[in-house]
Amino acid sequence: KRPALRLTLETTTPSILTPASILTIAAGLLGVVSSNGIISQLGIMLARGAVISSLMVLFFLPALLILFDRVIPLLTWGGWRKKEVPHES
C-alpha cells in the first residue's frame, strides 16, 4: 500500500498544486488589490481556503484512505458481497 501511495502522490501532486497555487495567488491578489472591504476579505478567505483544501487533499485524504482501507468496501453499495470476476477462455 505504501509504495502505491508514494507513487500516486509523486505523480498527482503537480496536477493538484498547480491549480491550487493559481487560485491562491489570484484570490490573494484580489484580497490585496481590492478597495472594497467585503471583496478584499472574500479574496483573503478564498486564498486561505484554497491552501487548506490543497493541504488536506495532499496529506489528510491519503491518510484516511489508508486508515479506512478495510471499511470502505463494507460501506460501498453492494461491497459486502463478493463480486465474481469473469474468466476469459
Secondary structure as a PSIPRED ss2 file (coil, helix, strand):
# PSIPRED VFORMAT (PSIPRED V4.0)

   1 K C   1.000  0.000  0.000
   2 R H   0.000  1.000  0.000
   3 P H   0.000  1.000  0.000
   4 A H   0.000  1.000  0.000
   5 L H   0.000  1.000  0.000
   6 R H   0.000  1.000  0.000
   7 L H   0.000  1.000  0.000
   8 T H   0.000  1.000  0.000
   9 L H   0.000  1.000  0.000
  10 E H   0.000  1.000  0.000
  11 T H   0.000  1.000  0.000
  12 T H   0.000  1.000  0.000
  13 T H   0.000  1.000  0.000
  14 P H   0.000  1.000  0.000
  15 S H   0.000  1.000  0.000
  16 I H   0.000  1.000  0.000
  17 L H   0.000  1.000  0.000
  18 T H   0.000  1.000  0.000
  19 P H   0.000  1.000  0.000
  20 A H   0.000  1.000  0.000
  21 S H   0.000  1.000  0.000
  22 I H   0.000  1.000  0.000
  23 L H   0.000  1.000  0.000
  24 T H   0.000  1.000  0.000
  25 I H   0.000  1.000  0.000
  26 A H   0.000  1.000  0.000
  27 A H   0.000  1.000  0.000
  28 G H   0.000  1.000  0.000
  29 L H   0.000  1.000  0.000
  30 L H   0.000  1.000  0.000
  31 G H   0.000  1.000  0.000
  32 V H   0.000  1.000  0.000
  33 V H   0.000  1.000  0.000
  34 S C   1.000  0.000  0.000
  35 S C   1.000  0.000  0.000
  36 N C   1.000  0.000  0.000
  37 G H   0.000  1.000  0.000
  38 I H   0.000  1.000  0.000
  39 I H   0.000  1.000  0.000
  40 S H   0.000  1.000  0.000
  41 Q H   0.000  1.000  0.000
  42 L H   0.000  1.000  0.000
  43 G H   0.000  1.000  0.000
  44 I H   0.000  1.000  0.000
  45 M H   0.000  1.000  0.000
  46 L H   0.000  1.000  0.000
  47 A H   0.000  1.000  0.000
  48 R H   0.000  1.000  0.000
  49 G H   0.000  1.000  0.000
  50 A H   0.000  1.000  0.000
  51 V H   0.000  1.000  0.000
  52 I H   0.000  1.000  0.000
  53 S H   0.000  1.000  0.000
  54 S H   0.000  1.000  0.000
  55 L H   0.000  1.000  0.000
  56 M H   0.000  1.000  0.000
  57 V H   0.000  1.000  0.000
  58 L H   0.000  1.000  0.000
  59 F H   0.000  1.000  0.000
  60 F H   0.000  1.000  0.000
  61 L H   0.000  1.000  0.000
  62 P H   0.000  1.000  0.000
  63 A H   0.000  1.000  0.000
  64 L H   0.000  1.000  0.000
  65 L H   0.000  1.000  0.000
  66 I H   0.000  1.000  0.000
  67 L H   0.000  1.000  0.000
  68 F C   1.000  0.000  0.000
  69 D C   1.000  0.000  0.000
  70 R C   1.000  0.000  0.000
  71 V C   1.000  0.000  0.000
  72 I H   0.000  1.000  0.000
  73 P H   0.000  1.000  0.000
  74 L H   0.000  1.000  0.000
  75 L H   0.000  1.000  0.000
  76 T C   1.000  0.000  0.000
  77 W C   1.000  0.000  0.000
  78 G C   1.000  0.000  0.000
  79 G C   1.000  0.000  0.000
  80 W C   1.000  0.000  0.000
  81 R C   1.000  0.000  0.000
  82 K C   1.000  0.000  0.000
  83 K C   1.000  0.000  0.000
  84 E C   1.000  0.000  0.000
  85 V C   1.000  0.000  0.000
  86 P C   1.000  0.000  0.000
  87 H C   1.000  0.000  0.000
  88 E C   1.000  0.000  0.000
  89 S C   1.000  0.000  0.000
